[in-house]
Amino acid sequence: MAGRVLDLALHLLDRQIIDTDGNPVGNVDDVEIDESGYVEALLVGPQAVAGRLGGRLGEWLAFWTRVLQGGTEPTRIPVDLLTDLGSHITVARSRTELGAHRNEDRAREYLIGRIPGGRREGE
Amino acid sequence: MKRLLQVFLGVLTAIGGFVDIGDLVANALVGARFGMSLAWVVLVGVVGICLFAEMSGRVAAVTGRGTFDLVRERLGVRAGLLNLVASMLVTFLTLAAELGGVALAIELATSVNYLLFVPLVAFLVWFVIWRMPFEHMERAFGLLGLALVVFAVAFWKLGPDWGSMLHQASHPAVPDGEGHPTYWYYAIALFGAAMTPYEVFFFSSGAVEEGWTKKDLMIERINVYLGFPLGGLLSIAIAGCTWLVFMPAGVEVDHLDQVALPVALAAGKVGLAFVIVGFVAATFGAALETGLSTGYSIAQYLGWSWGKSVAPVRAARFHAVVLVAIVLGAMLILTTVDPIMVTEYSIVFSAVALPLTYFPILVVANDPGYMGEAVNSRLTNALGTAYLGLLTVVSLAAIPLMVATKAGQ
């Protein structure tokens, strides 16, 4: 993927990221850029969204994320893991390996997994 | 036969959009007050929703992306959030109203106060979303909702003067005793009802749930061009029935039982049975549509996994959102707020959110990088652009008209 010229806002930001098993990881909430302007990594998580939202709303989101998730950093996906850029972005790792599934785990542990039928297979 | 069963995504989507609890009453009210003079609005709305639902379904089939994915991607994180908040407000209010609507329809049959049924209805709506496979769900409620075709039969049996009806519909004029602002307020309400954003959220996400691909574009189009015109037809038939029965007597329509009365007059007990089944199925279907749409939109905006076709534990946040929305909706209705009033307001608010939803769909459906050969034709682009202009005017006029007419009084 190195060296492709892309319009950052149009081709990367806010796109859906899919992991190697076809599961959604999240959206590209922000990107990390090195000094010479190359994209180094994609960032996923409310911490990254807060920075882009800015203003009161951004501060509010950052505050609640700190309260609920401790001082965690957003999930960082280095660009060399990207395998495809299209209507979505594919990553060569599973979302567990990327560590981008903590809230999903919580919703499962505390609510959905406890409802009868919650642990069945998909259709 | 299998092919025939594949059209019910479109049918259910349209029933939820055109003949949900608010629209059942709004159509009847419009018929009684304005006759056929607003039928043209339904036509304009049907063309518009066909146009954009077809685009959203096509994008979903080609790329596997639901509509709110596109909204965030093209509007960015801030404007996307504004749209999310606005459309979720509309969708949530409609969901709440439908829970009351199903209960009101049961009250018609049982004469037991609707509030007693609300918790049960809310549970059943959640249970169907939780357990029933998507295709069974759309077929069951789409098919039962077709019972509302009895309005078309009743209209025919009431024996309108077809010539004067066509004249009224094709030469619209504001009836005596009604002001221009009220006329335009109801025009916007009907248009907003035809084009409510949750229809495209549901339709596009349903296309992903059913696993449609490029090969299914023909089925996708048949769904659109059959479902939405049918919804529009039902909506005009309801207005037609109340026009013939209530307008000469100068009666105002604001209750569900009044909506059913013309059918009872024209088609007797059997007709009435059809109406009640149709009311229950249509409002229940609309509750499913709006309940799922809250989950689809929020999950797509935030990039979560979503849908009924994956195992619940793999879309845990999606199911959590749907569950919370249904519980809150039931609580709102249990405060004894009038469900019909709730949807009438939400339709007008939805008119405000329309351009923010349809603009990203048009942009993406026109992007060859996304769509390859399935990109918009020139005609589709021209029509889409014209409709965006119209939607912008409607969204700007909606709130001022609502204030000026005190919500159509």
Interface residues (C-beta under 8 A of the other chain):
Chain A: A9 L13 D14 R15 Q16 I17 N23 P24 V25 G26 N27 D29 V44 V49 R52 L53 L57 G86 S87 H88 N103 E104 D105 A107 R108 L111 I112 G113 I115 G117 G118 R119 R120 E121 G122 E123
Chain B: V62 T63 G64 R65 D69 R72 E73 G76 V77 R78 G80 L81 W130 R131 P133 F134 Y301 L302 G303 W304 S305 W306 K308 S309 V310 A311 P312 V313 R314 A316 R317 H319 A320 L323 Y370
